[in-house]
Amino acid sequence: MAEADGTIINTNVKQKDPNEALVIAVTTRAIFNLEEEHELFLTKGKEEFVRHQQANQDKPLEQGTAFPFIQAVQYVNQKLLERNPEEKRLFDVIVLSNNSPESGVRIVNSAKQYGLEISKFCFVSDEDSTQYLKSHNVNLFLSADRTDVCNALRRGVSAALIFQQEVQAPNTQLRVVFDGDAVLFSDETERVFQEKGLEGAVEYEKRMEAVPMGEGPLKAFAMHLGKMRQKFSQENSPIRTYLVTARSGRDMGIRTIKTLREWGLAIDEAFFMDGAPKGPILSKIQPHIFFDDGLHHIQGAQDVGIPSAWVPCDC
């Protein structure tokens, strides 16, 4: 059903309570591989792009980087409803596109053919789609466009940039890995490190040990995810969360742990890497998504097939 505001509602999906749901918005280029179509749009223009999408509307798009993540949150919903058929706190997924509705049939058909339980499809015809994030109560926004991500972060929405890549197929348990500084936490210590080096940053952390760190851009999403995680026991949870940080555990780990405790945010596993590459441990974890502000860490994760999302700190 198409509405005047450009929203197409998939009426086959039971509508979730927007006041209780953990809402994830993904762009079409994040959930599907639209790189060839995007190149067509850039080189041949909108009309040719629309013709191509209409001619191929019954041909499913290939899966994109965020696709396994969306499948995994769907699995969590299944487990939540098995536990309590009246459960209100569920994942709710919205697909956003800056394209016009006439090119959207292929997107909707692809989601249906893959069995994705998408609640809303929003096609906004070249407008800034992030202006609708707050009205949909979005808790996490994933996009393949940096401008979109920066706009979302400025609007106070947890957001990250998805790169199209070949990914391994993780297990069904939803596994989410967060970096620490400038992702879960503010970049205060990172700024001290840039100004005064490692010794200055270590000294700053010791001095501030009893003071919780500031909130980072993904803290709000992590808190919502943590509340959902608490509905399950440690042994039977369909969600597992990780902190993988370049910090040293000996010199800079105590404040990190105290901050998480102060927030009431339980993390299943924490790795203080002391500057070592993150790729090997990520390869062992096999997460559905890895959030980091460092492009070198993103590249290292991509090199071992880990779906990665960059959180830019210089928007």
C-alpha positions in Angstrom: 0.0 0.0 0.0 1.5 3.4 -1.0 0.8 6.5 1.0 1.0 10.1 0.1 4.3 10.6 2.0 6.0 8.0 -0.2 5.9 5.2 2.3 5.0 1.7 1.1 3.7 -0.6 3.8 4.2 -4.3 3.5 0.8 -5.5 4.6 1.9 -9.1 5.0 4.0 -8.2 8.0 2.4 -7.9 11.5 2.9 -4.3 12.5 5.1 -3.9 15.6 4.5 -1.4 18.5 6.5 1.6 17.5 6.8 2.7 21.1 8.4 -0.6 22.2 10.3 -1.8 19.1 14.0 -1.4 18.5 13.8 0.2 15.1 16.6 -0.3 12.5 16.5 1.7 9.3 18.7 0.5 6.4 19.1 2.0 3.0 18.6 -0.2 -0.1 22.3 -0.1 -0.9 23.1 -1.3 2.6 20.8 -4.3 2.6 21.1 -5.2 -1.2 24.0 -5.1 -3.6 23.0 -2.2 -5.9 26.5 -1.2 -6.9 25.9 -1.8 -10.6 22.5 -0.1 -10.5 24.0 2.9 -8.6 26.7 3.2 -11.2 24.0 3.2 -13.9 22.2 6.0 -12.0 25.4 8.0 -11.8 26.4 7.6 -15.5 23.1 7.3 -17.4 20.8 9.2 -15.1 17.6 8.6 -13.2 15.3 7.7 -16.1 17.6 4.9 -17.3 17.9 3.7 -13.7 14.1 3.6 -13.3 13.7 1.7 -16.6 16.3 -0.8 -15.5 14.6 -1.4 -12.2 11.2 -1.7 -13.7 12.5 -4.2 -16.4 14.0 -6.3 -13.6 11.4 -5.9 -11.0 10.9 -9.6 -10.6 14.6 -10.4 -10.5 15.8 -10.5 -6.8 18.7 -8.3 -6.0 21.9 -9.8 -4.6 22.4 -9.7 -0.9 24.3 -6.7 0.5 26.6 -6.2 3.5 23.8 -5.6 6.0 21.7 -8.5 4.8 22.9 -11.1 7.3 22.5 -8.6 10.1 18.9 -8.1 9.2 18.3 -11.8 8.9 19.8 -12.3 12.4 17.6 -9.7 14.0 14.6 -11.5 12.4 15.9 -14.7 14.1 15.9 -12.8 17.5 12.3 -11.7 16.9 11.4 -15.4 16.4 13.1 -16.4 19.7 11.4 -13.5 21.5 8.0 -14.5 20.3 8.6 -18.2 21.2 9.5 -17.1 24.7 6.5 -14.7 24.9 3.9 -14.5 22.1 2.8 -11.1 23.5 6.3 -9.7 23.4 6.3 -6.0 22.5 10.0 -5.2 22.4 10.9 -6.6 19.0 13.2 -5.5 16.2 11.4 -3.5 13.5 13.2 -2.9 10.2 12.6 0.0 7.8 14.1 0.3 4.4 14.8 3.8 3.2 15.6 4.9 -0.3 16.4 8.2 -1.9 14.9 6.9 -5.1 11.3 7.4 -6.4 8.5 5.0 -5.7 8.3 3.8 -9.4 11.7 2.2 -9.0 10.8 0.6 -5.7 8.9 -2.5 -6.8 12.1 -4.5 -7.2 13.2 -3.6 -3.7 9.9 -4.8 -2.2 9.8 -7.9 -4.3 13.4 -8.8 -3.3 12.6 -8.5 0.4 9.6 -10.7 0.0 11.4 -13.3 -2.0 14.1 -13.5 0.6 11.5 -13.8 3.4 12.5 -10.6 5.1 10.0 -9.2 7.6 10.3 -5.6 6.6 7.6 -3.4 8.1 8.0 -0.2 6.0 9.6 0.9 2.7 10.1 4.6 2.3 11.0 6.1 -1.1 11.6 9.8 -0.9 12.7 10.9 -4.4 16.1 12.5 -3.9 15.1 14.1 -0.6 17.2 13.7 2.5 15.7 10.5 3.9 17.3 11.1 7.3 14.7 13.8 8.1 12.2 10.9 8.7 14.3 8.9 11.1 13.0 10.6 14.3 9.4 10.3 13.1 9.9 6.5 12.8 11.7 6.3 16.2 14.8 4.9 14.6 17.4 3.6 17.0 20.0 2.6 14.3 20.6 3.8 10.8 22.8 2.0 8.3 23.6 3.5 4.9 26.1 3.2 2.1 26.2 7.0 1.7 28.4 9.0 4.0 26.3 12.2 3.8 23.3 10.3 5.0 25.2 8.9 7.9 26.5 12.3 8.9 23.1 13.8 8.6 21.7 11.0 10.9 24.4 11.5 13.5 23.8 15.3 13.5 20.1 14.4 14.2 21.1 12.4 17.2 20.5 8.9 15.7 23.0 6.1 16.0 24.3 5.6 12.5 27.2 4.0 10.6 28.4 3.7 7.0 28.2 0.3 5.3 30.7 -0.7 2.7 29.7 -3.2 0.0 31.9 -6.3 0.5 31.9 -10.1 0.3 30.9 -11.4 3.7 31.1 -14.8 5.4 27.8 -16.4 6.5 27.8 -16.2 10.3 25.7 -18.4 12.6 22.1 -17.6 13.5 22.9 -16.0 16.9 23.0 -12.2 16.5 26.6 -11.1 17.2 27.4 -7.4 17.4 30.9 -6.0 18.0 31.4 -2.4 19.2 34.7 -0.4 19.3 35.1 1.7 22.4 36.3 5.3 21.9 34.3 7.4 19.5 31.8 4.6 19.1 30.3 3.4 22.4 32.1 6.2 24.3 32.9 9.8 23.4 36.2 10.6 21.7 37.6 12.5 24.8 40.5 10.2 25.4 41.2 9.9 21.7 41.6 13.7 21.6 44.0 13.6 24.5 46.0 10.9 22.7 46.2 13.0 19.6 47.4 16.0 21.6 49.7 14.4 24.2 50.5 10.9 22.9 50.0 7.6 24.7 51.6 8.6 28.0 49.3 11.6 28.2 46.2 9.5 27.4 47.2 6.9 30.1 47.7 9.6 32.6 44.4 11.2 31.7 42.6 7.8 32.1 44.2 7.3 35.6 43.1 10.7 36.7 39.6 10.3 35.4 39.2 6.6 36.5 36.2 7.3 38.7 34.4 9.5 36.2 32.3 7.7 33.6 33.2 8.4 30.0 30.9 10.5 27.8 28.4 8.9 25.5 29.5 7.9 22.0 27.3 7.9 18.9 26.3 4.2 19.2 25.7 4.2 23.0 21.9 4.6 22.7 21.6 1.7 20.3 23.8 -0.5 22.5 21.6 0.3 25.5 18.5 -0.7 23.6 20.2 -3.9 22.4 21.4 -4.6 26.0 17.8 -4.4 27.3 16.7 -6.9 24.7 19.7 -9.1 25.6 18.6 -9.2 29.3 15.4 -11.0 28.4 17.4 -14.2 27.9 19.8 -16.3 30.0 23.5 -16.3 29.2 23.3 -19.8 27.9 20.3 -19.5 25.6 20.5 -16.0 24.3 20.1 -15.3 20.6 22.1 -12.1 21.1 25.7 -11.8 22.0 27.6 -8.5 22.3 31.3 -7.7 22.3 33.6 -4.8 23.0 36.8 -5.0 20.9 39.0 -1.9 21.7 42.5 -0.9 20.9 42.9 0.2 24.5 45.3 -1.5 26.9 43.4 -3.4 29.6 46.2 -2.8 32.1 46.4 1.0 31.7 43.1 2.0 30.3 40.6 -0.8 30.9 39.4 0.0 34.4 37.6 3.2 33.4 36.0 1.4 30.5 34.6 -1.4 32.7 33.4 1.2 35.3 31.7 3.2 32.6 29.8 0.2 31.3 28.8 -0.7 34.9 27.6 2.9 35.6 25.5 2.7 32.4 24.1 -0.7 33.3 25.3 -2.0 30.0 26.3 -5.7 30.1 28.7 -6.8 27.4 29.2 -10.5 27.0 32.9 -10.4 26.0 35.5 -7.6 26.1 38.8 -7.6 24.3 41.5 -5.0 25.1 43.8 -5.3 22.2 46.6 -2.8 23.2 46.9 -1.6 19.7 47.1 -5.1 18.1 45.1 -5.8 14.8 41.5 -6.6 15.4 41.0 -8.8 12.4 42.1 -12.2 14.0 39.8 -11.9 17.0 36.9 -10.7 14.8 37.5 -13.7 12.5 37.0 -15.9 15.5 33.9 -14.1 16.8 32.2 -14.0 13.3 29.9 -11.1 14.1 27.0 -10.0 11.9 28.3 -6.4 12.2 31.4 -4.6 13.5 31.3 -0.9 14.4 34.5 1.1 14.5 35.6 4.7 13.9 39.0 3.7 12.5 39.2 3.0 8.8 42.3 0.8 9.3 40.3 -1.4 11.6 37.4 -1.5 9.2 39.8 -2.6 6.4 41.3 -5.2 8.6 37.9 -6.6 9.4 36.9 -6.6 5.7 40.1 -8.5 4.8 38.8 -11.4 6.8 35.2 -11.2 5.6 33.6 -9.4 8.5 30.6 -7.1 7.8 31.9 -3.7 8.9 30.2 -0.4 9.6 32.3 2.8 9.9 31.2 5.5 12.5 32.7 8.7 11.1 33.9 11.1 13.8 34.6 14.1 11.5 31.1 14.9 10.2 
